[in-house]
Amino acid sequence: MNTPFRYLVVASPLHDDRARDAIAAAYRRTLTAAGGMPASGDDWSDSAPLVYMILTGGTEQEVLRLRALRSAAQPGEPVLLLAHPGHNSLPAALEILARIHQDRQTGRIIFLAGPTDATGLDALAEAVRAVDAAAFLRRARSGVVGQPSDWLVASVPEPAAVKRSWGPVLVGIPLDRVHARLAAGAPGRSWPGRPRAVVEPAPSDLDHSAAVYEALREIAADHKLDALTVRCFDLVTADRATGCLALARLSDEGVPAGCEGDIPSVLGLLWIHRLTGRPGWMANPARVEPAAGRLLLAHCTVPLDLVREHVLRSHFESGLGAAIQGELPSGDATLFRIGGSELERLWIAEGTGEAAPPEEGLCRTQLTVRIPPAAATDLLARPLGNHLLYAPGRWRSLLETAAALQGSIQVSSFSS
């Protein structure tokens, strides 16, 4: 998945014109294939990530001048410097990034050993994705529908901390609108999935789920939300309804949606969706075996985009409403969690998901993930909250890069 970006070629007039133009031409072909388009140097409002290609030495002052113009239009954007082996490109890039860091800004040098350097091009693609996600978060709006659940004593950061550390604006929204829609009823069952079976839910439970979905979809549209999280247990106690199907459907439609009003988790869901183009899964760690590095995750909702098939069940804790028992595939898996009072910490563990028949006595969708024993031990010693996020695939490097370009994020990272 190539993320579109713009690039500026910066060169000193002292260098040989013919050699300089030949190098620029070779790398332009490479950058075009990677999703890049030349930047004009006068339209700084384009929100696509900007890469400065340091073609020669003697460009330090010019890059800082261009950077100042870009910062006025796109404040907070990390600086991406592309260097190559010739014409003192790398020394100049090192000097520029050192100054960027002195100015308390973030940035990264991507070194291409040549126009066909696959490793360097992978690093460029990763950095561009990270910068794109950082820019997206700075303009994002995340809804908190109802207050965070009472048991989330470590997962209720101040809105100012969310904005300061990651960028999104939190929008507080009363749950009354969802209650009102449930009281009014919904126009029929509108679950778009094709469940393999429906076990406990009655038709009225699916009607309730449709009503929750319609209310949340309207809230997201009216408040221009990019993501939302819901105090969903109040729907169970007050309306005998669940949000499990609604949250799954919204996530599949590109609005990451989380449970229980957990703000760090919905922030992580929004982040991973922008980085990878697919939804993440928010789940409870139900069982951990540190020495073996085995972790069982479970929750009653999951985006259908992540599962091979699913069954509609009742909500586990209450036995009411409709929930999803999805079959997540075996294979590469990444777990992560954002946390800390300032949301300044990030825990990442890469491993392998192992599908197995679901156990009764737990939330409906389940997956065992093998992670490094050190990661499981660290999870118990320094937890960031009661939910983890799962993404299929190996995303540790991308998350590390994105965190580094996001700002002062302390990363604990593990890979098997």
C-alpha positions in Angstrom: 0.0 0.0 0.0 1.8 3.1 -1.2 0.9 6.3 0.6 1.0 9.3 -1.7 3.6 11.9 -0.9 5.3 15.0 -2.3 9.1 15.5 -2.6 11.4 18.5 -3.1 14.8 18.1 -4.6 17.2 20.4 -2.9 20.7 21.0 -4.4 23.5 23.5 -4.2 24.2 25.6 -7.3 28.0 25.0 -6.7 27.8 21.4 -7.8 28.2 20.1 -11.3 24.9 20.6 -13.2 25.2 17.5 -15.4 26.1 15.1 -12.6 23.4 16.6 -10.3 20.7 16.4 -13.0 21.6 12.7 -13.7 21.3 11.8 -10.1 18.0 13.6 -9.7 16.6 11.9 -12.8 17.4 8.4 -11.5 15.9 9.0 -8.1 12.8 10.8 -9.6 11.9 7.5 -11.4 12.2 5.6 -8.1 10.2 8.2 -6.1 7.4 8.2 -8.7 7.2 4.4 -8.5 7.0 4.7 -4.7 4.0 7.0 -4.8 5.8 10.3 -4.9 5.0 13.5 -6.9 7.3 16.5 -7.3 6.3 19.4 -5.1 6.2 22.9 -6.7 7.8 24.6 -3.7 5.1 27.2 -3.5 2.0 25.3 -2.5 2.7 24.4 1.1 -0.9 23.7 2.0 -0.9 20.3 0.3 -1.5 17.9 3.3 0.4 14.9 1.6 3.6 14.1 3.5 6.6 16.1 2.2 10.0 14.5 1.7 13.1 16.7 1.2 15.6 15.0 -1.1 19.0 16.2 -0.2 20.7 16.0 -3.6 24.0 17.7 -2.6 25.9 19.2 0.3 25.6 22.9 1.0 21.8 22.7 1.2 21.4 23.0 5.0 20.2 26.7 5.1 17.9 26.2 2.1 16.2 23.2 3.6 15.7 25.1 6.9 14.2 27.9 4.9 11.9 25.6 3.1 11.0 23.8 6.3 9.9 27.1 7.9 7.6 27.8 5.0 6.1 24.3 5.2 5.7 24.5 9.0 3.6 27.7 8.7 1.1 25.7 6.6 1.5 22.3 8.2 2.6 22.8 11.8 4.0 19.8 13.6 4.8 17.8 10.5 7.9 15.6 11.0 10.8 16.2 8.7 11.7 13.5 6.3 15.2 13.8 4.7 16.2 11.5 1.8 19.9 11.0 1.4 22.0 9.1 -1.1 25.8 8.2 -1.3 27.0 11.0 -3.5 27.7 14.7 -3.5 27.9 15.1 0.3 24.1 14.3 0.6 24.4 12.3 3.8 26.6 14.8 5.7 24.2 17.6 4.9 21.2 15.5 6.0 22.9 14.7 9.3 23.6 18.4 10.0 20.0 19.3 9.1 18.4 16.7 11.3 20.7 17.6 14.2 19.3 21.2 13.9 15.7 20.0 13.6 16.2 18.0 16.9 17.8 21.1 18.6 14.6 23.0 17.7 12.6 20.2 19.5 11.1 18.9 16.3 10.9 15.4 15.0 12.4 14.0 11.9 14.2 11.1 10.2 16.8 10.4 7.6 16.1 7.8 5.0 19.2 6.6 3.3 19.0 5.1 -0.2 22.2 3.3 -1.2 20.9 3.7 -4.8 17.8 4.1 -6.8 16.9 0.4 -6.5 17.8 0.0 -2.8 14.8 -2.1 -1.6 15.6 -1.8 2.1 15.9 2.0 1.8 12.7 2.2 -0.2 10.8 0.1 2.4 12.1 2.5 5.1 10.8 5.5 3.0 7.4 3.9 2.6 7.2 3.2 6.3 8.2 6.8 7.2 5.7 8.3 4.7 2.9 6.2 6.3 3.9 7.4 9.7 4.0 11.0 8.7 0.6 10.7 7.0 -0.9 9.1 10.2 0.6 11.8 12.4 -1.0 14.5 10.2 -4.3 12.7 10.1 -4.4 12.4 13.9 -3.7 16.2 14.3 -6.9 16.9 12.5 -9.0 14.0 13.7 -12.1 14.1 16.0 -12.9 11.2 18.3 -16.3 11.0 20.0 -16.8 9.8 23.6 -20.4 8.8 23.7 -21.3 8.7 27.4 -18.6 8.8 30.1 -15.8 6.2 30.2 -16.9 3.1 32.2 -16.3 3.4 35.9 -13.8 0.6 36.0 -11.4 2.4 33.6 -9.5 4.0 36.4 -6.2 4.2 34.3 -7.7 4.9 30.9 -9.4 8.3 31.2 -6.7 10.8 30.0 -7.5 14.5 30.0 -8.7 15.8 26.6 -5.7 18.2 26.6 -3.3 15.3 27.0 -4.8 13.5 24.1 -4.5 16.6 21.9 -1.0 17.4 23.1 0.5 13.9 22.7 -1.3 12.5 19.7 -3.4 15.3 18.1 -7.1 14.3 18.1 -9.8 16.4 19.6 -12.1 14.5 22.0 -15.8 15.3 21.5 -18.0 14.5 24.6 -21.5 13.4 23.5 -24.4 12.3 25.9 -25.7 8.8 25.5 -29.3 10.1 25.5 -29.5 10.0 21.8 -28.8 6.3 21.7 -31.4 5.7 24.5 -34.0 7.7 22.6 -33.4 5.8 19.3 -33.8 2.5 21.2 -37.0 3.8 22.8 -38.3 4.8 19.3 -37.4 1.5 17.7 -35.4 0.8 14.5 -36.8 0.1 11.0 -36.1 -3.7 10.9 -32.9 -5.8 11.3 -30.1 -4.3 9.3 -27.1 -6.6 10.1 -25.2 -6.8 6.9 -23.1 -9.8 7.8 -23.8 -13.4 6.9 -23.6 -15.3 10.2 -23.0 -19.0 10.1 -25.6 -19.3 12.9 -27.7 -17.2 15.3 -27.7 -18.9 18.7 -29.3 -16.9 21.5 -30.4 -13.5 19.9 -34.0 -13.1 19.1 -35.2 -10.9 16.3 -35.9 -8.1 18.8 -32.2 -8.2 19.8 -31.2 -7.6 16.2 -33.7 -4.7 16.0 -32.1 -3.2 19.1 -28.6 -3.6 17.6 -29.8 -1.9 14.4 -31.2 1.0 16.5 -27.8 1.5 18.3 -26.0 1.4 14.9 -28.3 4.0 13.4 -27.9 6.3 16.4 -24.1 6.0 16.4 -23.9 6.5 12.6 -26.0 9.7 12.9 -23.8 10.9 15.8 -20.6 10.3 13.8 -22.0 12.2 10.8 -23.4 15.1 12.8 -20.2 15.6 14.8 -17.9 14.9 11.9 -16.2 12.1 13.9 -13.3 10.0 12.6 -13.8 7.5 15.5 -15.9 6.9 18.6 -16.1 5.0 21.8 -19.3 4.2 23.7 -20.2 3.6 27.4 -21.9 0.5 26.1 -22.8 -1.2 29.4 -25.4 1.5 30.1 -27.2 0.2 27.1 -27.3 -3.2 28.6 -28.6 -2.0 32.0 -31.0 0.6 30.8 -32.3 -0.8 27.5 -31.4 -4.5 27.6 -29.5 -3.8 24.3 -25.9 -4.2 23.2 -23.6 -2.1 21.0 -21.5 -5.1 19.9 -22.9 -5.3 16.3 -23.0 -1.6 15.9 -19.4 -1.1 16.8 -18.3 -3.9 14.5 -20.2 -2.4 11.6 -18.9 1.1 12.1 -15.4 -0.2 12.2 -15.9 -2.1 8.9 -17.2 1.1 7.4 -14.1 3.1 8.3 -15.1 4.6 11.6 -13.0 2.9 14.3 -15.4 2.2 17.2 -14.5 1.0 20.6 -16.2 -0.2 23.8 -16.6 1.1 27.3 -15.5 4.6 26.7 -11.8 3.5 26.6 -10.1 6.6 25.1 -6.6 5.2 24.7 -8.0 2.1 22.9 -10.1 4.1 20.4 -7.0 6.3 19.8 -5.1 3.2 19.0 -7.8 1.8 16.7 -7.8 5.1 14.8 -4.0 5.0 14.5 -3.7 1.5 13.3 -6.5 1.9 10.8 -4.8 4.9 9.3 -1.4 3.2 9.3 -2.5 -0.2 7.8 -5.8 0.5 6.1 -7.5 -2.2 8.1 -9.4 -2.1 11.5 -7.9 -3.3 14.7 -9.6 -5.5 17.4 -9.9 -4.3 21.0 -9.9 -7.1 23.5 -9.4 -8.2 27.1 -6.4 -10.3 28.0 -8.3 -13.2 29.6 -5.4 -15.5 30.4 -1.6 -15.2 30.3 1.2 -17.7 30.7 4.4 -15.6 31.0 6.9 -18.5 30.7 5.3 -19.8 27.6 4.5 -16.4 26.1 0.8 -17.3 25.6 -2.0 -14.8 25.9 -5.7 -15.4 25.4 -7.7 -12.4 24.1 -11.5 -12.2 24.2 -14.2 -9.7 23.5 -17.8 -9.7 22.4 -17.3 -7.6 19.3 -14.9 -7.7 16.3 -14.9 -6.1 12.9 -16.1 -8.6 10.3 -13.2 -7.5 8.1 -10.9 -9.4 10.4 -12.7 -12.8 10.7 -13.3 -15.7 8.4 -16.8 -16.4 9.7 -18.9 -15.5 12.6 -21.9 -16.6 14.8 -24.3 -14.3 16.5 -24.4 -14.9 20.3 -25.6 -13.1 23.3 -23.5 -10.7 25.2 -21.3 -12.8 27.5 -21.5 -10.9 30.9 -25.3 -10.2 30.8 -26.6 -13.0 28.5 -28.6 -10.3 26.7 -28.7 -8.8 23.3 -26.5 -9.7 20.3 -22.7 -10.2 20.2 -20.2 -11.6 17.7 -18.4 -14.8 18.1 -15.9 -14.4 15.2 -13.2 -16.8 14.0 -10.0 -14.8 13.7 -7.3 -16.5 11.5 -4.0 -18.0 12.7 -0.9 -16.2 11.5 1.2 -13.1 12.2 -0.2 -10.8 14.8 0.7 -7.5 16.4 -0.5 -6.5 19.8 -0.2 -2.9 21.2 -1.5 -0.5 23.7 -1.1 3.3 24.3 -1.1 4.4 27.9 0.2 6.6 30.6 -1.3 9.7 32.2 0.0 11.8 29.2 -0.5 8.9 26.8 3.3 9.0 26.5 3.8 5.2 26.6 3.4 2.5 23.9 3.7 -1.3 24.4 4.1 -3.5 21.3 4.5 -7.2 21.0 4.7 -9.1 17.7 3.8 -12.8 17.7 1.6 -15.4 16.1 -2.2 -15.9 16.5 -3.5 -19.4 17.0 -7.1 -20.0 16.2 -9.0 -22.5 18.4 -12.6 -23.5 19.2 -14.0 -20.8 21.5 -14.4 -21.5 25.2 -17.6 -20.9 27.1 -17.3 -18.7 30.2 -15.5 -15.9 28.2 -16.3 -13.1 25.9 -17.4 -14.5 22.5 -14.6 -13.8 20.1 -11.3 -15.3 21.2 -7.8 -15.7 20.0 -4.6 -17.1 21.6 -1.5 -15.1 20.6 2.0 -16.4 21.2 4.3 -13.5 22.1 7.9 -13.4 23.5 7.9 -14.4 27.2 9.5 -11.1 28.0 6.5 -9.3 26.5 4.1 -11.3 28.6 6.2 -10.7 31.8 6.3 -6.9 31.0 2.6 -6.8 30.4 2.0 -8.1 34.0 4.7 -5.9 35.5 3.9 -2.6 33.7 0.4 -2.7 32.3 -1.1 0.3 30.5 -4.7 -0.7 30.9 -7.2 -3.6 30.7 -7.5 -3.7 26.9 -5.0 -4.6 24.2 -5.4 -4.0 20.5 -4.7 -6.7 17.9 -3.8 -6.2 14.2 -3.2 -9.1 11.8 0.3 -8.9 10.4 3.7 -7.8 11.6 3.6 -4.1 12.3 6.2 -3.6 15.0 8.6 -1.7 12.8 5.9 0.6 11.4 4.5 1.3 14.9 8.0 2.1 16.2 8.6 4.5 13.3 5.3 6.1 13.7 5.8 6.5 17.5 9.2 8.1 17.0 7.8 10.6 14.5 4.7 11.2 16.7 6.8 12.8 19.4 8.1 11.9 22.9 6.6 8.4 23.1 8.3 5.8 25.3 8.2 2.5 23.5 8.5 -1.0 25.0 8.8 -3.3 22.0 9.0 -7.1 21.7 9.2 -9.5 18.7 9.4 -13.2 18.4 
